[in-house]
Amino acid sequence: MAEARIRQNIVFEELKSYNLTGKFLCKHPLVVHRAEHRDLQLLRESNPAAFLREYANCHKNVQRYMGYIKDPRRASDKEKNEKLLEKHRGRMDVFKKILGDETDTSI
């Protein structure tokens, strides 16, 4: 419930900024990944092979950083690796959204 409230506050901040300045703050995940979603969607349409390579690279990055976090020899860089893992997980969510839209037959 607390996480929902935090996300709601971020949404209100984004909307307030957009209403006042015409620009988003880019703090909310939906806004942060909007441009990336558009770019990846265009890449999928123009060059599906490159899109799949990007998807595979992102999946490998998620696996790599998960391994780095578990590795006791890399304990000093754990915080940095957690941030990078979160970044790549967000990108994987964008990929999954694009691929999910393609296979959605509920309409």
Residue pairs with C-beta under 8 A, 6 or more apart in sequence:
7 28
10 27
10 28
11 28
13 25
13 27
14 24
14 25
14 27
14 28
14 31
17 23
17 24
17 25
18 24
24 31
25 31
26 32
29 90
29 93
32 90
33 90
33 91
33 93
33 94
36 91
36 94
37 94
37 97
37 98
40 51
40 54
40 94
40 95
40 98
41 98
43 50
43 51
43 54
44 51
44 98
44 102
54 95
55 95
55 99
58 88
58 91
58 92
58 95
59 92
61 84
61 88
62 85
62 88
62 89
62 92
65 81
65 82
65 84
65 85
65 88
66 85
68 74
68 77
68 81
68 85
69 78
69 81
69 82
69 85
74 81
